[in-house]
Amino acid sequence: MIPAIGELSLILAFIFAIIQGTLPLVGAWRNKTTLMNLAVPTARAQSLLILVSFVVLMYSFYANDFSVLYVASTSNSQLPTMYRLAAVWGGHEGSMLLWVAILSIWTIAVTLFANNLPDTFRIRLIAVMGLVSVGFLAFILFTSNPFDRLIPAALDGRDLNPLLQDPGMVFHPPVLYMGYVGFSVAFAFAIAALLDGRLDNAWARWTRPWTTVAWMFLTLGIAFGSKWAYYELGWGGWWFWDAVENASFMPWLVGTALIHSLAVTEKRGAFKVWTVLLSICAFSLSLLGTFLVRSGVLTSVHAFATDPSRGLFILLYLVIVIGGALLLFALRAPNVGLGEKFDVVSRESFLLANNVVLAVAAGSVLLGTMYPLLIDALGGGKISVGPPYFDAVFVAIMAPGLFLMGLGPLAKWKKASIPEIGTRLKLAAVISIVSALLVPSVLGKISLMAAVGVFMGAWIVSTTLILLQNRIKTKQLANVSLVENLKTIPLAFYGMLLAHLGVGVFVLGVTLVKGYESEQDLRMEVNDIAKIGDLSFIFKGAQKVQGPNYISSQGKFVVTEDDKQIALLYPEKRFYPVQGATMTEADIEPGVFKDLYVSLGEPLEKGAWSVRIYIKPFVQWIWAGCIIMALGGLLALLDKRYRIANKNLTSKAEEVF
Amino acid sequence: MKARHKRFGLIAVGLLLLVVAVVLFTKSFKSNLVFFFTPTQVASGEAPKTGNFRIGGMVEEGSLKRLPDGLRVEFKVTDTARTMQVQYKGILPDLFKEGKGVVAEGSLNKDGLFVADQVLAKHDENYMPPEAAAALESAKTQKAKDATVSNAMEGAK
């Protein structure tokens, strides 16, 4: 009975979403207040109904209701409760429901917090979000209903894919979707602005915080996914240029460009058309990502068993949304105007360069991801694009961008001088060059890639610190204490500093792990010792351990450095009887400077095992960098300017940085 | 320098960067395209003799053997029409199983043995890598075609 409530709420939500997406738009166009007034209540009703059905599905999982087909195929009564709840998004149908559930959270947030916008604009914004919701609800109801019944009910479920039985499953999908779906708000802002004919500094200021939140979640979501792949897949990689990873990375690149171009639009009124285009692209790429993951065209950990009609539906939706948005853009954008002029050397130019670099990078990833699909669709056979392509092209494109990151924030708006920036950055240049020479020689292997990477990382970190010092110096003239001085600097500025520092930390992590990781495949008998550098890994044999829904062979490794024990590692090989699946659970001793990583291969004769041992220097810096970036976003978001600006529409934005 | 000259310089630099980027793109792109072949195609010599390519099909039942060094394994991949021997060093993915779909990337060594440096297996019980499915499908249609041809020949006799 209860699952029926879920299905009914979804159908009602669909009806409300149709009203929300159409009538208020007509009202805004014809200036009919009664129709416009429908937007907020229908949006809230629609969102709440979706959340109800989401909770119902979650309850069905919790209560092991195997009369629901989806529950029976992705859960099992032996599955620990935490994973039973996370199993809600462990398959296709539930993932889609999670998508709309998160969209409804964003919709409710918009109805609550975006209440200081001009009326017609706000109504259009909410209506556009309703249209986005209509498409997804139709998709769920017509092709992938999670409430389809199984009669008679199954005795027990087929269990969640063991690969997904991990704490990562609890966080990665919802956080990532918060980011993906969050760009729908920026998209709705752009469409509403095009409909409204209103594209000014105020518009950019309203959009900015929403975009920043989405970007923050996307950053964290990608980082969680990467970390999860690192410890779960058992081969120690943190990024594979897998098409699905690329699908989440492209919106991130475009979203990052969008954040920067919004800054220009807000401060200088320039880049308006470009900013709108980026908003449309960021969300389109999110949709494309959903399509890639859900249509089954890819070989990937994320590809659940799928059927082609779904792929076709999403493709159609994609064409309507992207095509419609671009058509509207083509009709309206030429009337927008260009904004204030700027010199060739100015902060605007640097931000333009940033945008070009990020857009080209996203384009290169898109090419590598879509090309094989395109060739296959045209009957040209099956091909794949190897990670070396992405590594080479991506690094080559991003390197100049990273260098400019050091210069841009120091440049003045409108007109800047290169010699002036140069004198300020002498020290940073010295620090970076010295570290580029020093770090590789200390780590024992000198390579050009490592030197360039360390230079970039050190450059970003040192220029960012100089930026802060500079800011304090300019203020110091007013004779206030350092603390007072630091307090007067707006949070948005600290946010920018922190996010840039995060990029520096990330670059250092990537460079050092790429340049100095080591890997060994070994056959180890009990008490065999594997020596890697100063470290010895002693294999103490494996024993059987019983888990809640699996049986495990658990190996024991003692790691010593100079005869001192520094770590005990227990990698496992688990067997999940319900799905008959074997899973490798690596064990990792994480550290600031290096991770020790051991995974078990297969049992060989006489208690011996095939074993893989990795040393991963500075790998934690990669995710630390991402978290620092996201914290930067959070600081920027807390800046009081947005709240003041929202309350007082006419107030001129204060010059922040 | 006049503003006009500056702008001209900027456009020139931009175009230069664009050319460099395009050259880099195409070069790196071409050298990193990995093509896919079915065991039948490999058997008929269509696959490159040097360089990486992908193969796909099913792991033949009972074909998985571990070499004496304990690290290398050999198994056979079949598209039901033809079968090929594959060697791999390292730890096989968790969902690698005999009788199930597999995709491997690697190259032929000088004895004509396919040495894989990457093995991709299916990710859940029902999932077949599209490449592997395609290999099986093309072998099936080929067989059907052969059957009609031989039937026709029988009929002609």
HADDOCK unambig.tbl for C-alpha pairs under 7 A between the chains (distance, minus, plus):
assign (segid A and resid 161 and name CA) (segid B and resid 124 and name CA) 6.48 0.50 0.50
assign (segid A and resid 299 and name CA) (segid B and resid 129 and name CA) 5.35 0.50 0.50
assign (segid A and resid 299 and name CA) (segid B and resid 130 and name CA) 6.58 0.50 0.50
assign (segid A and resid 301 and name CA) (segid B and resid 123 and name CA) 5.79 0.50 0.50
assign (segid A and resid 304 and name CA) (segid B and resid 127 and name CA) 6.96 0.50 0.50
assign (segid A and resid 305 and name CA) (segid B and resid 126 and name CA) 6.25 0.50 0.50
assign (segid A and resid 305 and name CA) (segid B and resid 127 and name CA) 5.37 0.50 0.50
assign (segid A and resid 382 and name CA) (segid B and resid 35 and name CA) 6.26 0.50 0.50
assign (segid A and resid 382 and name CA) (segid B and resid 36 and name CA) 5.24 0.50 0.50
assign (segid A and resid 383 and name CA) (segid B and resid 33 and name CA) 6.67 0.50 0.50
assign (segid A and resid 383 and name CA) (segid B and resid 34 and name CA) 5.41 0.50 0.50
assign (segid A and resid 383 and name CA) (segid B and resid 35 and name CA) 4.25 0.50 0.50
assign (segid A and resid 383 and name CA) (segid B and resid 36 and name CA) 5.42 0.50 0.50
assign (segid A and resid 384 and name CA) (segid B and resid 33 and name CA) 5.87 0.50 0.50
assign (segid A and resid 384 and name CA) (segid B and resid 34 and name CA) 5.02 0.50 0.50
assign (segid A and resid 384 and name CA) (segid B and resid 35 and name CA) 6.39 0.50 0.50
assign (segid A and resid 385 and name CA) (segid B and resid 32 and name CA) 5.80 0.50 0.50
assign (segid A and resid 385 and name CA) (segid B and resid 33 and name CA) 4.78 0.50 0.50
assign (segid A and resid 385 and name CA) (segid B and resid 34 and name CA) 5.95 0.50 0.50
assign (segid A and resid 386 and name CA) (segid B and resid 32 and name CA) 5.30 0.50 0.50
assign (segid A and resid 386 and name CA) (segid B and resid 33 and name CA) 6.34 0.50 0.50
assign (segid A and resid 386 and name CA) (segid B and resid 34 and name CA) 6.66 0.50 0.50
assign (segid A and resid 388 and name CA) (segid B and resid 32 and name CA) 6.61 0.50 0.50
assign (segid A and resid 389 and name CA) (segid B and resid 28 and name CA) 5.52 0.50 0.50
assign (segid A and resid 389 and name CA) (segid B and resid 29 and name CA) 5.79 0.50 0.50
assign (segid A and resid 389 and name CA) (segid B and resid 32 and name CA) 5.65 0.50 0.50
assign (segid A and resid 393 and name CA) (segid B and resid 25 and name CA) 6.52 0.50 0.50
assign (segid A and resid 521 and name CA) (segid B and resid 90 and name CA) 6.22 0.50 0.50
assign (segid A and resid 522 and name CA) (segid B and resid 71 and name CA) 6.97 0.50 0.50
assign (segid A and resid 523 and name CA) (segid B and resid 70 and name CA) 6.07 0.50 0.50
assign (segid A and resid 523 and name CA) (segid B and resid 71 and name CA) 6.48 0.50 0.50
assign (segid A and resid 581 and name CA) (segid B and resid 95 and name CA) 6.75 0.50 0.50
assign (segid A and resid 582 and name CA) (segid B and resid 94 and name CA) 5.52 0.50 0.50
assign (segid A and resid 582 and name CA) (segid B and resid 95 and name CA) 6.77 0.50 0.50
assign (segid A and resid 583 and name CA) (segid B and resid 94 and name CA) 5.42 0.50 0.50
assign (segid A and resid 584 and name CA) (segid B and resid 94 and name CA) 6.55 0.50 0.50
assign (segid A and resid 601 and name CA) (segid B and resid 91 and name CA) 5.24 0.50 0.50
assign (segid A and resid 604 and name CA) (segid B and resid 70 and name CA) 6.91 0.50 0.50
assign (segid A and resid 610 and name CA) (segid B and resid 70 and name CA) 6.85 0.50 0.50
assign (segid A and resid 610 and name CA) (segid B and resid 71 and name CA) 6.37 0.50 0.50
